[in-house]
């Protein structure tokens, strides 16, 4: 449950996504100290092979963290021994040994032990790039109203081969995104995964503990709730490395029906949490949160699931999705428009290409960035 909501709120201020004022009360953040303390939270489950690199990347930062807290989720490998080796050296590393309960439970345990003014999240199979923490501290200093920071990620595969930058094409959201989040049924597009998220402590305190049912998608609660609580600051460069590998089906090269069903279930739970938060703020405001089936992302997932499982309801869902798509004639949306006629194996190949990371998409993104740079007027 979202907890710890205080009565300290700010009056609405101009939104970054339009001229209309934000209607949600935003948290009043205390001024940061001159040298704010930083806690790095790492969750790990049988990631001993990667864990040392993650810890080293945090300890080697130009702006050194006050503490690195590793919450072990009942690992059966040497993960705990690796963490203890840093503790024996006198490094500011803490270990929480827990029973296997999933990412949300581990992240809750790590947050319960932290006390930094700024909280940086890091998956054990990822790592920070040099200057990451310094850049985040600078961003929060320059935008004191912001309590949520995001940045791009450099992606690699399990063989450490580069797989481009994430997000590939989309701009990172920034500013007051509460209205944009509200209008899109609670889903703010373009937010990066766990290792690219940082929070002011007082914002994180209002989001944690995350429901344990979000066993593998705990960061989604932060995605949904933080933009309703505070303004965002975005660093438009990669500050961490996101490792794509076979143990995380979210990084899979194939869009499987069971993965779609699970992600839709999480989206429904997240929507319910958002609805509850809005009801506690203002019942009239809560009525403005559209149903989840008005969101194109959710409907595209539902359509893919129905189509891949051979459900006849795919046709009806396809019609609803096509009515939502904007702009109508983008290449991706033209695919959705004509996809109903595709045989299922061909449709599977197409959505795998569209929805997952690939060398081809990386090349397209690099070409797009080069063209965009070369077209900047003097």
Protein Blocks (a to p, Z undefined) as FASTA:
>chain_A
ZZhiafbdcdddddfkbjbdcfbdcdddddddfbdcdddddddehilmmmmmmmmmmmmp
mbdcfbdcdddehiablmlmmmmmmmmnopacdddddddebjklmmmmmmmmpcbfbdcd
ddfkbccdehklmmmmmmmmmmmmbcbdcdddddddfkopaebjadfklccdehjfklmm
mmnnopaghiacfklcccdfklmmmmpccdfklmmlmmmmmmmmmmmmpccdddfbdfbd
cdddfklmklpcbdcfklmmmmmmmmmmmmmmmmmmmmmmomklmmmpccfklpfklmmm
mmmmmmmnopaklmmmmmmmmmmpccfkbmklmmmmmmmmpcfklmmmmmmmmmmccfkl
mmmmmmmmmmmmmmpcZZ
